[in-house]
């Protein structure tokens, strides 16, 4: 398992966090997702042999938010 942090645009409340976390945790290979609207980020623990980075990004986009990698 590895952890990855994504910055998220347009996350404003706890419901936004729950939506993103639920979308990510529905993916096979995702152990946990922990979003914070205060920090505008999501930390995901996942198995890279089961789920790709692109699949994680797509799940966030499909939930209605725009992810980007910090840096």
DASULDA-V194485 format. One record per residue. N is the residue number from 1. PSI is psi as a letter, one per 30 degrees, with the letter a starting at -180 (none if undefined). OMEGA is omega in radians with two decimals (NA if undefined). Layout:
n=<N & N>
psi=<PSI & PSI>
omega=<OMEGA & OMEGA>
This chain:
n=<1 & 2 & 3 & 4 & 5 & 6 & 7 & 8 & 9 & 10 & 11 & 12 & 13 & 14 & 15 & 16 & 17 & 18 & 19 & 20 & 21 & 22 & 23 & 24 & 25 & 26 & 27 & 28 & 29 & 30 & 31 & 32 & 33 & 34 & 35 & 36 & 37 & 38 & 39 & 40 & 41 & 42 & 43 & 44 & 45 & 46 & 47 & 48 & 49 & 50 & 51 & 52 & 53 & 54 & 55 & 56 & 57 & 58 & 59 & 60 & 61 & 62 & 63 & 64 & 65 & 66 & 67 & 68 & 69 & 70 & 71>
psi=<k & l & k & k & k & k & k & k & k & g & j & f & l & e & e & e & e & e & e & e & e & e & e & e & f & f & k & k & f & k & e & l & k & j & l & j & f & e & f & h & l & k & k & k & k & l & j & f & f & e & k & l & e & e & e & e & e & e & e & e & e & f & f & g & l & j & l & l & k & l & none>
omega=<3.03 & 3.08 & 3.10 & 3.11 & 3.06 & 2.95 & -3.09 & 3.05 & 3.01 & 3.05 & -2.99 & -3.00 & 3.13 & 3.12 & 3.05 & 3.14 & -3.13 & 3.12 & -3.13 & -3.14 & 3.14 & 3.13 & -3.14 & -3.08 & 3.04 & -3.14 & 3.04 & 3.12 & 3.10 & 3.13 & -3.11 & 3.02 & -3.11 & -3.11 & 3.07 & 3.12 & 3.11 & 3.13 & -3.09 & -3.14 & 3.08 & 3.04 & -3.08 & 3.02 & -3.04 & 3.10 & -3.08 & 3.08 & -3.12 & -3.09 & -3.09 & 3.07 & 3.14 & 3.10 & 3.09 & 3.12 & 3.13 & 3.13 & 3.12 & 3.12 & -3.13 & 3.08 & 3.06 & -3.10 & -3.11 & 3.12 & 2.97 & -3.11 & 3.12 & 3.08 & NA>
